[in-house]
Amino acid sequence: MAGTISRLPDVGWMLRPLTGIPGVRHAVVVSEDGLRMGHDSAEGLTGEVSRLGVDEAESLAAACAALTVTSQSTVSLLFGDEAGVRQLMIESDSGFVLFTSAGQGASLGVATDTEADVGLVAQQMQLLVAKIGAHLSSRPREPMGRPTS
């Protein structure tokens, strides 16, 4: 029996409470291996990236996964293998990007402008994860078995 590949459900609609917060530009949910599980952008954005398309969201998902793995490796080196990363924040000239665990095997990333209340955004991210974390989890992939003759 050959293994099957299934599509991850798109959970972008769950991100609308975050993209409705003043200053939030985009939100994305990614699996630990960098697959986009869903994304959303705030309404009426202007600027360089006014709306995340699927291609941009998939590139962002890969970057988010790389940052998440790197941060976990750093924490493990400093505090031991049992230490987990709760949140990661990047500050740029144009705004902030926050990442947090969003259930087993999934992360939530949110991009804001410089005027956003980052504390409020982080709090709302945690509330969203608490409400819908089971939907945002990405089960580990099962190894494919050998085909039977």
Secondary structure as UniProt FT lines:
FT   HELIX           12..15
FT   HELIX           16..19
FT   TURN            22..23
FT   STRAND          24..31
FT   TURN            32..33
FT   STRAND          36..41
FT   TURN            43..44
FT   HELIX           54..79
FT   TURN            81..82
FT   STRAND          87..91
FT   STRAND          95..101
FT   TURN            104..105
FT   STRAND          106..113
FT   TURN            114..115
FT   HELIX           118..136
//
